[in-house]
Amino acid sequence: MAEMKSSSDPHLSAVLEDKPRVHRRRWFRWVVVSIGVSLVIVSRVGVRLLAVKAELQAAIPLASTIKAQLLSGDSAGSISSVDDLAKHTESARSLTSHPVWRRVELIPFLGANLSAVREVAAVSNDVVIRAVKPLVASTAILSSRPVLKNSAGRLCRLPEGG
């Protein structure tokens, strides 16, 4: 075996000299592929992040609209607005529940912010579904009963015994 290494075969010496180059090329390919995959994943999460931002920002004015509609007695309009609000918050929640999003949350520095965005989207959707929708529905029922309105058309408190 020692004789093979010391032989003057040009093919063998070329193979022995080329071995580190092959390892460097493989290592370089893996680095390039890893960086490429990472960029694709981060860009995909970035696009989702922009979509979540747009959905939550679209929901903000709807809250004021619902308030104005409830105060004016527009029950049908407030129910429609709450449905629109629920669509926006549900969309934001579903955009942040993707498994890729959850894995990117593990990246230091970036992950904590993504986790916060996911939690805000989930909580806003829970508030709309569990609190705002039932409140608007019950207000619509109450405001449709003329017995509960005073002469100005506003809701009034029922007497204690009745």
C-alpha positions in Angstrom: 0.0 0.0 0.0 2.9 2.3 0.8 4.2 1.6 -2.6 1.0 2.8 -4.3 1.2 6.2 -2.7 4.9 6.6 -3.6 4.4 5.4 -7.2 4.6 7.9 -9.9 1.2 7.1 -11.4 -0.1 10.5 -12.6 -3.8 9.4 -12.3 -3.4 8.3 -8.7 -1.6 11.5 -7.6 -4.3 13.6 -9.3 -7.1 11.7 -7.4 -5.2 12.2 -4.1 -4.7 15.9 -4.7 -8.3 16.4 -5.9 -9.9 14.8 -2.8 -9.9 18.0 -0.7 -11.5 19.9 -3.6 -14.4 17.5 -3.8 -15.0 17.9 0.0 -14.9 21.7 -0.3 -17.3 21.6 -3.3 -19.8 19.3 -1.4 -19.5 21.6 1.7 -20.1 24.7 -0.4 -23.1 23.1 -2.1 -24.7 22.3 1.2 -24.1 25.8 2.5 -25.6 27.3 -0.6 -28.6 25.0 -0.5 -29.1 25.6 3.2 -29.0 29.4 2.7 -31.4 29.1 -0.2 -33.9 27.0 1.7 -33.7 29.4 4.7 -34.3 32.4 2.5 -37.4 30.7 1.0 -38.8 29.8 4.4 -38.2 33.3 5.9 -39.7 35.0 2.8 -42.7 32.8 3.0 -43.2 33.7 6.7 -42.6 37.3 5.8 -45.4 37.3 3.2 -47.7 35.7 5.8 -46.7 38.3 8.3 -47.6 41.1 5.9 -51.0 39.4 5.3 -51.6 39.1 9.1 -50.8 42.8 9.5 -53.2 43.7 6.7 -56.0 41.5 8.2 -55.6 42.9 11.7 -55.4 46.5 10.5 -58.6 45.9 8.4 -60.3 44.8 11.7 -59.5 48.0 13.6 -61.9 50.4 11.9 -64.7 47.7 12.1 -64.6 47.9 15.9 -65.5 51.7 15.7 -68.1 51.0 13.1 -69.7 48.4 15.3 -69.8 50.8 18.2 -71.4 53.5 16.1 -74.0 51.1 14.7 -74.9 49.8 18.2 -75.3 53.3 19.5 -77.5 54.3 16.6 -79.6 51.1 16.9 -78.6 49.6 13.6 -78.7 45.9 14.7 -78.5 44.4 11.2 -75.5 46.6 10.3 -73.7 45.7 13.5 -74.3 42.0 13.0 -72.9 42.3 9.5 -69.9 44.3 10.7 -69.2 41.7 13.4 -69.2 39.0 10.8 -66.7 40.9 8.7 -64.6 41.5 11.8 -64.7 37.8 12.6 -63.6 37.0 9.0 -60.5 39.2 9.4 -59.5 37.9 12.8 -60.0 34.3 11.8 -57.9 34.9 8.7 -55.1 36.4 10.8 -55.3 33.5 13.2 -55.2 30.9 10.5 -52.2 32.6 8.8 -50.2 32.3 12.0 -51.1 28.7 12.8 -49.1 27.2 9.9 -46.4 24.6 11.0 -43.7 26.6 9.2 -44.6 29.7 11.2 -44.4 27.7 14.4 -40.9 26.4 13.4 -39.6 29.8 12.5 -40.7 30.9 16.0 -37.8 28.8 17.3 -35.2 31.2 15.6 -33.6 33.5 18.2 -34.5 37.2 18.1 -37.1 36.6 15.3 -39.1 33.9 17.0 -40.3 36.0 20.0 -41.9 38.6 17.7 -43.6 36.0 15.6 -44.9 34.3 18.7 -46.3 37.6 19.9 -48.0 38.2 16.5 -49.5 34.7 16.6 -50.9 35.2 20.2 -52.4 38.6 19.3 -54.1 37.1 16.3 -55.5 34.2 18.3 -56.6 36.4 21.2 -58.3 38.9 18.9 -60.2 36.1 17.2 -61.2 34.7 20.6 -62.5 38.0 21.8 -64.5 38.5 18.6 -66.0 35.0 18.6 -66.6 34.6 22.3 -67.4 38.2 23.4 -68.3 40.6 20.6 -70.5 38.3 18.6 -72.7 37.2 21.5 -72.8 40.8 22.8 -73.9 42.2 19.5 -76.5 39.4 19.1 -78.0 40.0 22.5 -78.0 43.8 21.9 -79.8 43.3 18.7 -82.4 41.2 20.4 -82.8 43.7 23.2 -83.0 46.7 20.9 -85.8 45.1 18.9 -88.1 45.1 21.9 -89.9 48.4 22.1 -90.6 47.8 25.8 -87.0 48.3 26.6 -86.6 51.6 24.8 -87.3 55.0 26.3 -88.9 57.9 24.4 -85.5 58.9 23.0 -85.1 55.4 21.5 -82.3 54.4 23.8 -82.2 51.2 25.9 -83.4 51.7 29.5 -83.2 49.5 32.6 -86.1 47.3 33.4 -87.8 47.9 36.8 -86.6 45.5 39.6 -89.8 43.4 39.9 -90.7 43.0 36.3 
